[in-house]
Amino acid sequence: MTPDATRRRAIGQILLLAAGFFVLVSITTASILLVNRARDDNARVVHTVEVENLINTLLLDIRRAESAARGYLLTGGAEFLSDHEAAVSTILPSVGNLAKATSDNPRQVDNIGKLRAAVETRLDQFKREMEFVRQNQPEAAKALVREAAAGNTAGTVRQLAAAMSAEEANLFRLRTASADRSQWLAGIVTAAGSGLVIALAGISIFLVRRSSRARDAAEGLLRDSNLNLESTVDERTADLREANEEIQRFAYIVSHDLRSPLVNIMGFTSELEELRGDIFRRIATLARAETEAPTTPDNATNTAEPTLEGADKQLSQDFSEALGFIKSSIAKMDRLITAILNLTREGRREFQPVRIDTRELIEAIVSTVAHQAAEAEASIHIEPLPDIVSDRLAMEQIFSNLIDNALKYLKPGVPGDIRVRARTKLGFAIFEVADNGRGIDPKDHQRIFDLFRRAGTQDKPGQGIGLAHVRALVRRLGGTMSVSSELDRGSTFTITLPIRWAATNRNRES
């Protein structure tokens, strides 16, 4: 798949996800709004029914009061009086409840005002009727009943109640229609949303299946590529191992073959140094003969340094100086050849992982350089160190080189402070060897790890292979090495090694 196709597919998936999210949010929002609206409409419908019930209850109470009053006037029975009083006691509270329930409707508020006045008038008539009966004036009470009937107070109450019922019936019709419409819209939204969700789900399934097929194809290609890559890596690794072994054999042969002529040079140089006395003795004899001085017999046993003058003396000095240069160069070459041989031998050695008490190992190293540290007035501090599984000899060589370098390159006149510390992180042990020595210029941080190359003032013995050898050992142990340093501010060498190293192909390849 081309990058453009991959990008288009990614954009399409993002747009699909965005559309699905938008649809879900829209459906959810619309559903919430419509549900709330339907709930409000249903609440209004219920409220209308409650108002109608309150109107009917009020009318029923008034009819009960009227019926009980007539029964009491006709029979004088106490049970009718009790029923009348009970009915009258509920009329005004019913009017109050009705007024409270219709307080949001201006028309009903106007009707309830008129209804309250008519009800109070009728209640006053009931009160006067009952008073006449208690005073044993039945005729006056009957006259009052006829007066109330002529005034049509009860009819007024019924008319106002009918008007209020008609208003509530109209509201009931409107609110029912609104509730039905809200429920219908909610159903439409739910159905449409469900359809869109199903459509998006179908598209998503299609895209997922297509992506799965593409992924399976890509995984197949990746497996094939990995197989090819592994075979290529194995071939390259074999070539590299063979080349590395060839280089080591070549270095061993070259260094071994160089030692033979070097030994000859050293032998002939020694013979030349021995012949120097005879040569310059003869020169001195010839010089005395020219000046008619007494000669020394040829078989004389005097081996003292002849007395030379002028150009002969200068020649003797130049000859001695040249021999000194030759001998120092031979010694340097001998050390380099020895170092190369040691490196090739170390490169062929198989590493063996063992459990190492790191603190004990470094304490043993420190004890071997105790005299050197005392002469340099340096103290070596070993902080808590983790135990690791690694090659013991390689670890000894690594820390021996670093501690020896720290002692070698301290600042003159400044008490040395060398610290060995460590910490663990993600299965690795991170060791640090820090000192307060002369430091290393940042531009030489990589140079010091190159073979036979040194940095800074060359006032200390060495061949320039120590740090290169240390880094090679660290790499063979599956770790890394770095340095942090500035001039006159000391150096910190950081070595990261696996806590549990196991011999792998890297051991053999390196």
Secondary structure by P-SEA (a helix, b strand, c coil): ccaaaaaaaaaaaaaaaaaaaaaaaaaaaaaaaaaaaaaaaaaaaaaaaaaaaaaaaaaaaaaaaaaaaaaaaacccaaaaaaaaaaaaaaaaaaaaaaaaacccaaaaaaaaaaaaaaaaaaaaaaaaaaaaaaccaaaaaaaaaaaaaaaaaaaaaaaaaaaaaaaaaaaaaaaaaaaaaaaaaaaaaaaaaaaaaaaaaaaaaaaaaaaaaaaaaaaaaaaaaaaaaaaaaaaaaaaaaaaaaaaaaaaaaaaaaaaaaaaaaaaaaaaaaaaaaaaaaaaaaaaaaaccccccccccccccccccaaaaaaaaaaaaaaaaaaaaaaaaaaaaaaaaaaaaaaabbbbbcccaaaaaaaaaaaaaaaaaaaacbbbbbcbbbbbbccaaaaaaaaaaaaaaaaaccccccbbbbbbbccccccbbbbbbbbccccccccccccccccccccccccccccccaaaaaaaaaaaacbbbbbbbccccbbbbbbbbbcccccccccccc
